[in-house]
Amino acid sequence: MASKIDQLLSAFELVVNESWATTLSGQERIWFLVYDPSEQRKIDLRLEDFETATMKSGRRWFGIIIIVSLIGGVIGLILGNDILMFSFFFIAIVTSRSLKKKNN
């Protein structure tokens, strides 16, 4: 019998491989991964498996998120808004780590 995390990963793979409905707006294209809070450590340990499933699906939003975040960070810098600048640069850095090739 598969563990709860294996079942969650399998369900995630099914959803991430579905094509977007053309009638959905950007705000409707959001997924929530719902799990028991007591499973948080197990999710954290398997996070790379979720990233791999996302990348295998061909979703290329990571690059878009990085570009938009860098632009937002520069705008925050120009406006002198530290919170905006650091928030966007943080998003860009964290997202870019998902694109980094893993050496095994």
C-alpha positions in Angstrom: 0.0 0.0 0.0 1.3 3.4 -0.9 2.0 6.0 1.8 -0.1 9.1 2.1 2.7 11.1 0.5 3.0 8.7 -2.4 -0.8 9.0 -3.0 -0.6 12.8 -2.8 2.3 12.8 -5.3 0.4 10.6 -7.7 -2.7 12.8 -7.5 -0.4 15.9 -8.0 1.1 14.3 -11.1 -2.3 13.7 -12.6 -3.4 17.3 -12.0 -0.1 18.9 -13.2 -0.2 16.9 -16.5 -3.7 18.0 -17.4 -4.0 20.8 -19.9 -5.3 24.2 -18.9 -8.9 24.8 -19.8 -8.9 27.8 -22.3 -11.9 29.3 -20.5 -10.0 29.8 -17.2 -8.6 33.1 -16.2 -5.2 33.3 -14.6 -6.8 33.7 -11.2 -8.6 30.4 -11.7 -5.4 28.5 -12.6 -4.3 28.0 -9.0 -3.7 24.6 -7.3 -3.7 24.0 -3.6 -1.9 21.0 -2.2 -4.0 20.0 0.8 -2.5 17.6 3.4 -2.5 16.9 7.0 -0.2 19.3 8.9 1.3 16.4 10.7 2.7 15.3 7.3 4.7 18.5 6.8 8.1 17.0 7.4 7.4 14.2 5.0 6.3 16.7 2.4 9.4 18.7 2.9 11.6 15.6 2.4 9.8 14.8 -0.9 9.6 18.3 -2.2 12.1 17.5 -4.9 9.7 14.8 -6.2 7.0 17.4 -6.6 9.4 19.7 -8.4 10.4 16.9 -10.7 6.8 16.1 -11.5 6.2 19.8 -12.3 9.2 20.0 -14.6 8.4 16.8 -16.4 4.9 18.1 -17.2 6.5 20.8 -19.3 5.2 23.7 -17.3 7.5 26.7 -18.0 6.1 29.2 -15.5 9.2 29.1 -13.4 11.1 31.2 -16.0 8.2 33.6 -16.3 7.9 34.0 -12.5 11.7 34.8 -12.3 11.5 37.5 -15.0 8.4 39.1 -13.5 10.0 39.0 -10.0 13.2 40.6 -11.2 11.3 43.4 -12.9 9.2 43.9 -9.8 12.4 44.0 -7.7 13.9 46.6 -9.9 10.7 48.7 -9.8 10.8 48.4 -6.0 14.4 49.6 -6.1 13.5 52.6 -8.3 10.6 53.5 -6.1 12.7 53.1 -2.9 10.2 50.6 -1.6 12.4 48.1 0.3 9.5 45.6 1.1 8.5 45.4 -2.5 12.1 45.1 -3.7 13.1 42.4 -1.2 9.9 40.4 -1.7 10.3 40.2 -5.5 14.0 39.4 -5.3 13.3 36.7 -2.7 10.7 35.2 -5.0 13.1 35.3 -7.9 15.9 33.6 -5.9 13.7 30.8 -4.5 12.1 30.1 -7.8 15.4 30.0 -9.7 16.6 27.3 -7.3 13.8 25.1 -8.7 15.4 25.4 -12.1 18.9 24.5 -10.9 20.1 21.1 -12.2 20.7 18.6 -9.4 23.9 16.7 -9.3 23.5 13.2 -8.0 
